[in-house]
Amino acid sequence: MKKNRITVVSLILLISLWFQSCENPVGSSNFLATPGPILFMCTKSGTSQPYSMNPDGSNVQQLSNDSKFPIVDAKWSPDGKKVAVESPVGGIPIYGDAIYVENSDGSSRYLATRKSMVVMYDSTVGDTVAYRGALGPVWSPDSKQIAYIRHRLAEPLYSSDIFVVDVDGQNERRITDSPKIEKDLVDWSPDGNYLLAALTNDLQMDSVTGLPPRSAVLYNLQGMPVMSWVPSKAGAGPFSRGGSKIAYGEPDGVYVMDADGSNPQRVASDPPGVYLSPVCWSPDDSEILCDGSEIDVENRIFIINVETGTVTEITPFKNYDGYEFATDWRR
């Protein structure tokens, strides 16, 4: 769902802004309101913009309203001092957006992914390959680095690899090097040692489902896979704040397993007609923030109590048929 959401929002609502230069990032103004702990994106204003609210769904506030700078994703830094935002401004249509960093009040925005195209040597083909765009920012636990996905230029659609850059936009490096594999970056382990991604091989088809095979892979920071599993056994989702658990969505509900892939247990069932996808855990790991998808449109937001399995809807704009999805819960 995440891939579809980013692509659709970027191409339909935001494609006209792609040509703006990466070397001249858009200036920023302070957020229009003091942010609440939960961030969510919504297209209610006409373009995708960040909003915030309290965990009970109260105090809903639109944080920015700049039609020239739409924002399709936003994540608090773990230390709470900054926020990484993803925008098509400075990005490349189809291949991805650009990632900016700003202060937690929305001020002092600068471009972290400074290069719209990166050329690197690929040992699997014995030649250089080009990457464009950047999407899906994930913070390192120490708030000093940001991981994200870049798509390979002229490869089959969505062929991608994981990159990491320092928070000041310096020292960009490629972590994975696996051609023709689509990756959705999921999370950075709280101990700082691993990156979790969901992989799809778009050039193959599963003989049973007729769909491209999917897997979850845990990489070390040298890009080597250290553990993998398939969605039929466990999915890929966010680490708990303490790092001992992983939450993930399956067709019949939300599950939690140990970080080593063992002991999967369902903690909540999906509401009727809704597929729940875990976004992140609450600061004390007692709750899980989830997006709810209906007919491939993310337009509902829920919180699960891990102990009781109670599912509570906190969707701010009820019956809104556009995009409305949570992205983070501030520590």
C-alpha positions as CSV (number, residue, x, y, z in Angstrom):
1,M,0.0,0.0,0.0
2,K,2.8,2.4,0.8
3,K,4.3,2.2,-2.6
4,N,0.9,2.8,-4.3
5,R,0.1,5.7,-1.9
6,I,3.3,7.5,-2.7
7,T,3.2,6.9,-6.4
8,V,-0.5,8.0,-6.8
9,V,-0.2,11.1,-4.7
10,S,3.0,12.2,-6.3
11,L,1.9,11.6,-9.9
12,I,-1.7,12.8,-9.8
13,L,-1.5,15.7,-7.4
14,L,2.1,16.8,-7.6
15,I,3.7,16.0,-10.9
16,S,3.7,19.6,-12.1
17,L,6.3,20.6,-9.5
18,W,9.1,18.1,-10.5
19,F,11.1,20.5,-12.5
20,Q,12.0,22.7,-9.6
21,S,15.8,22.6,-9.0
22,C,17.3,20.4,-6.3
23,E,20.1,23.0,-5.9
24,N,17.5,25.7,-5.0
25,P,15.3,24.2,-2.4
26,V,12.0,25.9,-1.5
27,G,12.2,28.1,1.6
28,S,10.1,27.4,4.6
29,S,8.0,29.2,7.1
30,N,7.1,28.0,10.6
31,F,4.3,25.5,11.0
32,L,0.9,27.2,11.3
33,A,0.3,25.5,14.7
34,T,2.2,23.8,17.5
35,P,2.4,20.1,16.4
36,G,0.7,17.4,18.3
37,P,2.4,14.1,18.8
38,I,0.8,12.2,15.9
39,L,1.7,13.3,12.3
40,F,-0.6,12.5,9.4
41,M,-0.8,13.5,5.8
42,C,-4.0,14.7,4.1
43,T,-5.1,16.0,0.8
44,K,-8.1,17.9,2.1
45,S,-6.5,21.3,1.3
46,G,-6.0,20.4,-2.3
47,T,-2.5,19.2,-2.0
48,S,-0.9,16.7,0.4
49,Q,0.0,18.6,3.6
50,P,1.0,17.6,7.1
51,Y,-1.4,17.7,10.0
52,S,-1.1,16.6,13.6
53,M,-3.3,15.5,16.4
54,N,-3.4,13.9,19.9
55,P,-3.5,10.2,20.4
56,D,-7.2,10.3,21.1
57,G,-7.9,12.1,17.8
58,S,-8.4,15.6,19.4
59,N,-6.6,18.9,18.7
60,V,-6.4,18.3,14.9
61,Q,-4.2,21.0,13.3
62,Q,-3.0,21.6,9.8
63,L,0.7,22.4,10.1
64,S,1.4,23.9,6.6
65,N,-0.6,25.0,3.6
66,D,1.9,25.7,0.9
67,S,0.4,24.5,-2.5
68,K,3.9,25.0,-4.0
69,F,5.5,22.7,-1.5
70,P,3.3,19.6,-1.1
71,I,4.5,17.1,1.5
72,V,3.7,13.4,1.1
73,D,5.5,12.0,4.1
74,A,6.9,13.3,7.4
75,K,8.8,11.7,10.3
76,W,9.9,13.1,13.6
77,S,13.6,12.6,14.5
78,P,13.9,10.4,17.5
79,D,15.3,13.3,19.6
80,G,12.3,15.4,18.6
81,K,14.3,18.3,17.3
82,K,13.8,17.9,13.6
83,V,11.4,16.4,11.1
84,A,12.2,14.8,7.7
85,V,9.7,15.6,5.0
86,E,9.3,14.1,1.5
87,S,8.1,16.3,-1.3
88,P,8.0,16.0,-5.1
89,V,9.7,19.4,-5.3
90,G,13.2,18.5,-6.3
91,G,12.3,14.9,-7.2
92,I,11.8,13.0,-10.4
93,P,8.3,11.8,-11.5
94,I,7.9,8.0,-11.3
95,Y,11.4,7.6,-9.8
96,G,10.7,9.4,-6.5
97,D,10.6,12.6,-4.6
98,A,13.2,14.5,-2.6
99,I,13.8,14.5,1.2
100,Y,14.2,17.7,3.2
101,V,15.0,18.3,6.9
102,E,13.6,21.1,9.0
103,N,13.3,22.0,12.6
104,S,10.4,20.5,14.6
105,D,8.5,23.8,14.2
106,G,8.8,23.7,10.4
107,S,11.5,26.3,10.2
108,S,14.9,26.2,8.5
109,R,14.1,23.7,5.8
110,Y,17.0,22.3,3.7
111,L,17.4,19.6,1.1
112,A,19.0,16.5,2.5
113,T,19.0,14.4,-0.7
114,R,20.9,17.0,-2.7
115,K,21.4,15.0,-5.9
116,S,18.4,14.2,-8.1
117,M,20.5,11.6,-9.8
118,V,23.3,9.4,-8.4
119,V,25.6,7.3,-10.6
120,M,27.3,4.2,-9.0
121,Y,29.2,1.1,-10.1
122,D,27.2,-2.1,-10.1
123,S,29.3,-5.2,-9.8
124,T,26.4,-7.4,-10.9
125,V,26.4,-5.9,-14.4
126,G,30.0,-4.6,-14.5
127,D,29.0,-1.1,-15.3
128,T,27.6,2.1,-13.7
129,V,23.9,2.5,-13.0
130,A,22.0,5.6,-12.3
131,Y,19.5,6.2,-9.4
132,R,16.9,9.0,-9.2
133,G,14.5,10.4,-6.7
134,A,14.3,9.6,-3.0
135,L,11.4,8.4,-0.9
136,G,10.3,6.8,2.4
137,P,12.6,8.6,5.0
138,V,13.5,6.6,8.1
139,W,15.6,8.1,10.9
140,S,18.5,6.4,12.6
141,P,18.0,6.0,16.4
142,D,20.6,8.7,17.1
143,S,18.9,11.2,14.8
144,K,22.2,11.7,12.9
145,Q,21.3,9.8,9.6
146,I,18.3,9.2,7.3
147,A,17.7,6.1,5.2
148,Y,15.5,6.1,2.1
149,I,14.9,4.5,-1.2
150,R,16.3,5.5,-4.6
151,H,14.9,4.0,-7.9
152,R,17.2,2.7,-10.6
153,L,17.0,4.7,-13.8
154,A,15.9,2.7,-16.9
155,E,15.3,-0.4,-14.9
156,P,11.9,-2.1,-14.6
157,L,9.6,0.1,-12.7
158,Y,10.2,0.2,-8.9
159,S,13.6,-1.5,-9.1
160,S,15.3,0.2,-6.1
161,D,18.0,0.2,-3.4
162,I,18.5,1.6,0.1
163,F,20.6,4.7,0.6
164,V,21.7,6.5,3.8
165,V,22.8,10.2,4.2
166,D,24.0,12.2,7.2
167,V,21.4,14.6,8.5
168,D,23.3,17.6,7.0
169,G,23.0,16.1,3.5
170,Q,26.6,14.9,3.4
171,N,28.1,11.4,2.9
172,E,25.4,9.8,0.9
173,R,26.0,6.1,0.4
174,R,24.3,3.1,-1.1
175,I,23.5,0.3,1.4
176,T,22.0,-2.4,-0.8
177,D,22.9,-3.5,-4.4
178,S,20.3,-5.9,-5.6
179,P,19.1,-5.2,-9.2
180,K,15.5,-5.7,-10.3
181,I,14.1,-5.9,-6.7
182,E,11.6,-3.4,-5.5
183,K,12.1,-2.4,-1.9
184,D,9.9,-0.6,0.6
185,L,12.0,0.7,3.5
186,V,10.2,-0.1,6.8
187,D,12.3,0.8,9.8
188,W,15.7,1.2,11.4
189,S,16.3,-1.1,14.4
190,P,16.5,0.8,17.7
191,D,20.0,-0.5,18.3
192,G,21.1,1.2,15.1
193,N,22.5,-1.9,13.5
194,Y,19.9,-3.0,11.0
195,L,17.5,-1.8,8.3
196,L,14.2,-3.6,7.7
197,A,12.7,-3.7,4.2
198,A,9.9,-5.3,2.4
199,L,11.0,-6.7,-1.0
200,T,9.0,-7.6,-4.2
201,N,10.5,-9.3,-7.2
202,D,8.4,-7.8,-10.0
203,L,10.0,-10.1,-12.6
204,Q,8.6,-13.3,-11.1
205,M,5.2,-14.6,-10.4
206,D,4.1,-16.8,-7.5
207,S,2.6,-20.0,-8.9
208,V,-0.1,-20.0,-6.2
209,T,-1.1,-16.4,-5.9
210,G,-0.2,-15.2,-9.4
211,L,1.5,-12.2,-7.7
212,P,5.1,-11.2,-7.5
213,P,6.8,-12.9,-4.6
214,R,7.3,-10.8,-1.5
215,S,9.7,-11.1,1.5
216,A,10.9,-9.2,4.5
217,V,14.7,-8.8,4.8
218,L,16.8,-7.4,7.7
219,Y,20.0,-5.8,6.4
220,N,23.1,-4.8,8.3
221,L,24.5,-1.4,7.5
222,Q,26.9,-3.0,5.0
223,G,24.0,-4.1,2.9
224,M,24.2,-7.8,3.8
225,P,21.0,-9.6,4.6
226,V,21.1,-11.2,8.1
227,M,17.6,-12.5,8.3
228,S,14.6,-12.9,5.9
229,W,11.1,-14.3,6.0
230,V,8.0,-14.4,3.8
231,P,4.7,-12.7,4.5
232,S,2.8,-15.9,4.9
233,K,4.8,-16.5,8.1
234,A,5.4,-12.9,9.1
235,G,5.3,-9.5,7.5
236,A,7.5,-6.4,7.7
237,G,6.6,-3.7,10.1
238,P,7.9,-1.2,12.6
239,F,10.1,-2.2,15.6
240,S,8.8,-1.5,19.0
241,R,10.6,1.5,20.7
242,G,12.4,-0.9,22.9
243,G,13.5,-3.0,19.9
244,S,12.3,-6.4,21.2
245,K,9.2,-6.7,19.0
246,I,8.0,-6.1,15.4
247,A,4.4,-5.3,14.4
248,Y,3.0,-6.2,11.0
249,G,-0.2,-6.5,9.1
250,E,-1.7,-9.7,7.7
251,P,-5.0,-10.1,5.9
252,D,-6.7,-11.2,9.1
253,G,-5.3,-8.6,11.4
254,V,-2.2,-7.1,13.1
255,Y,0.4,-9.4,14.5
256,V,3.4,-8.9,16.8
257,M,6.5,-11.1,16.8
258,D,9.8,-11.1,18.6
259,A,12.5,-9.2,16.7
260,D,14.3,-12.4,15.8
261,G,11.2,-13.5,13.9
262,S,9.9,-16.0,16.5
263,N,6.7,-16.1,18.5
264,P,4.2,-14.4,16.1
265,Q,0.9,-13.6,17.8
266,R,-2.2,-11.8,16.5
267,V,-3.0,-8.8,18.8
268,A,-6.0,-7.4,16.9
269,S,-8.4,-8.3,14.1
270,D,-9.1,-5.9,11.2
271,P,-12.3,-3.9,11.3
272,P,-14.8,-5.0,8.6
273,G,-13.7,-3.9,5.1
274,V,-10.4,-2.4,6.4
275,Y,-6.8,-3.6,6.1
276,L,-4.7,-2.4,9.0
277,S,-1.0,-1.5,8.4
278,P,1.1,-0.7,11.4
279,V,2.9,2.6,11.2
280,C,4.8,2.9,14.5
281,W,4.5,2.1,18.3
282,S,3.6,4.6,21.0
283,P,6.5,5.9,23.1
284,D,5.8,3.4,25.8
285,D,5.1,0.5,23.4
286,S,1.6,0.0,24.8
287,E,-0.1,0.9,21.6
288,I,0.4,0.6,17.8
289,L,-0.6,3.4,15.4
290,C,-2.1,2.0,12.2
291,D,-3.3,3.2,8.8
292,G,-6.5,1.7,7.5
293,S,-7.0,1.0,3.8
294,E,-10.3,0.7,2.0
295,I,-10.2,-0.3,-1.7
296,D,-6.5,0.7,-1.9
297,V,-7.1,4.2,-0.5
298,E,-5.6,5.0,2.9
299,N,-8.2,7.2,4.6
300,R,-8.6,5.9,8.1
301,I,-6.4,6.0,11.2
302,F,-6.5,3.6,14.2
303,I,-4.7,2.8,17.4
304,I,-4.4,-0.7,18.8
305,N,-4.0,-1.4,22.5
306,V,-1.4,-4.2,22.5
307,E,-2.5,-5.7,25.8
308,T,-6.2,-5.8,25.2
309,G,-6.4,-5.9,21.4
310,T,-8.9,-3.0,21.4
311,V,-8.9,-1.2,18.1
312,T,-9.9,2.5,18.3
313,E,-10.5,4.7,15.3
314,I,-9.1,8.2,15.5
315,T,-9.6,9.3,11.9
316,P,-9.9,13.1,12.0
317,F,-12.0,13.7,8.9
318,K,-14.7,11.1,8.8
319,N,-16.1,10.1,5.5
320,Y,-13.4,12.0,3.6
321,D,-12.7,10.1,0.3
322,G,-9.2,11.4,-0.3
323,Y,-5.9,10.4,1.2
324,E,-5.5,10.6,5.0
325,F,-2.8,8.5,6.6
326,A,-0.6,8.6,9.7
327,T,3.1,8.7,9.4
328,D,4.6,9.0,12.9
329,W,4.1,9.3,16.7
330,R,6.5,11.7,18.4
331,R,8.4,10.3,21.4
